[in-house]
Amino acid sequence: MQSLIETSSTMLFTAFILYLVATFFFGFTIKDKTSKNKKSGITGKLAITLTIIGLIAQIVYFITRWMASGHAPVSNMFEFVTFLGMCLVLAFIILWFIYKLNMLGLFALPIAMIFIAYASVFPTEIAPLVPSLKSHWLYIHVTTVALGSGILFISFVAGLIYLIREVDQKEKTKRTTSLEGVLYIIFLIIGFVVISSVFGALNYNATFEYDLNGKTTQTEYHLPAIAAPFEGALLTDNVMEPWFDTPEWMHGADAGRKFNSVIWSFIIGTLLYALARLVLRKRISAAMQPLLKNVKPDLVDEINYRSVAIGFPVFTLGGLIFASIWAQEAWGRFWGWDPKEVWALITWFFYAAYLHLRLSRGWHGEKSAWLAVIGFGIILFNLIVVNLVLAGLHSYA
């Protein structure tokens, strides 16, 4: 079993490195004026080959971890987020062979790497399934949701490329500010990954004791405590004292630790964003725009739409239909107002509205791109905030 776990970890790291190298090769193609350029074609083929090998390595990770654990490795945040990144890469590869757009890889692969890095900040140990997860619906529901979300993420990638390519950067407007805000949020996610990885490598740990629903509870912080649990007591010596308590209205287990992680994400992400602005001396989107001048807006717009047209029915199956069946089996009802269920429904309504506006109202181009970006934000909110901040029946994940 130990050898399988080591092989699994090695394959995931190998996939990350291959995606990183492939991203650089995709980057080498952006200076060519046409995708028919022979040098660009060879570099692009090399990049997609490395991406495919990386996907194969990640599939080996998935299989060996399944063999080691005895169940599908999608039962906790580490496993689910890495699988989500794998689905994103799979969707990208399929669309690359259809459209041969190298620029798509330059944006899609870094997001997949962020997902893998983000997953690595959670506990990676293999643990037995909790009773409510011991069902074949674990494989069906979770994997289908991840696949649908991975395909929908490609619509965000295409939408972001479209906006950076088309939004006029000559002067500051609501459009440029909104676009820059999207990139800033990405920096916040990177900030969380960076700070969590640094203190994770240092094995930082601080224990607090606090009252939860009348019961004395302990929680472990893996980042220095800026926000302590409400009226909590620090039990660990020689660590940073908290600056203030988490607000009382933030309920649920580990609310203080989760709130503390959000604060650190804002601090480090903002510093990274400020550093990038200082080096570039202009908005991030304005600095990136010249690199996308050879991208055809109509092509990216089509990829945006096709991704939603394919991803939406897959997400519907996993996020609503299969989820409802499993909820009936596990909890005796098809629907409740658990935060995870509510946001899955919000996601479904949003993409249904996207397709309606696109097909019936002619929302193509920039409007469609903005919708794709907003949809990505909704899924991220479900993945990060609902999972880590809001307490609910899905908190075990």
Secondary structure as UniProt FT lines:
FT   HELIX           2..28
FT   TURN            29..31
FT   TURN            35..36
FT   HELIX           38..69
FT   HELIX           77..99
FT   HELIX           102..120
FT   HELIX           131..133
FT   HELIX           138..142
FT   HELIX           143..166
FT   HELIX           174..201
FT   TURN            202..203
FT   STRAND          206..212
FT   TURN            213..214
FT   STRAND          215..221
FT   STRAND          227..228
FT   TURN            230..231
FT   STRAND          233..234
FT   STRAND          244..245
FT   TURN            248..249
FT   TURN            253..254
FT   HELIX           255..280
FT   HELIX           284..288
FT   HELIX           289..292
FT   TURN            293..294
FT   HELIX           297..316
FT   HELIX           317..322
FT   HELIX           323..331
FT   HELIX           339..360
FT   HELIX           365..380
FT   HELIX           381..386
FT   HELIX           387..388
FT   TURN            393..396
//
